[in-house]
C-alpha cells in the first residue's frame, strides 16, 4: 500500500507516496473464452513470490 508521507515540494502540490512494503503475494485473475462453443472460464491464481509457487482453489457450483 502506498501511504502519503509528506509533501514532495514546498507548495504541497507533489506528494511523497513512497512505500517500503515488501510484496510477498500476487493475485492474478484470468478469463478464458473457448472456441468453438464460446465457453467462458474464470480463475484466480495466487503467486507466492518468496517460494515462486502458484495455487488456485477449485469450486464446484
N, C-alpha and C positions, 0 to 999 in steps of 0.2 A: 504494500500500500504506500502511496505517496502521501506525504504529510507536509503542510505548509510550515516551514521552519522560520523564515524571516523574509524581509524584502530584499530583493536582489539589487536594487538601486536606491538612490536617495529619495526619489519621487514616490516610491511604492508601487510602481506600475508593473514591475517584473518580480515575480515571486520565486523564492528558492524552494523547490519541491524535491529536494534530494532525499534519498532513502537508502538505508543500509540493510534492508531486509533481504535475507538470503532466501531465494526461491528453492524449495525442495520438491515441489509437485506442480505439474502442468495438467490441465484437463483439456482434452480435445473433443469436439463434437463433430461427428461425421454424419452426412446424409447421402445415401446412395440411391439412385434410380436405375432399375434394371430394364433392359430391352431384350427381347420383346416382352410385352406384358405390363410394363410400366409399374412394377413393384417399387415401393418406397420403403427404405430401411433407414433407421437412425440408430446411432450408437454413441455413447460417451466412453472415452478411454482415458484412464488415469496413467500418467507417466511419473514414476518416482525418479527424480533427477539423480539422487545420490547413488542408487543401485542400478540405474538405467533399465528399469523393468516397466512393462506395460501391463495393465489389467483392466478388466471390464466385468460388469455384472450382467448375468443373463436373467431376464424376467419373462415369464410366460403369462400371457393375458387370457 
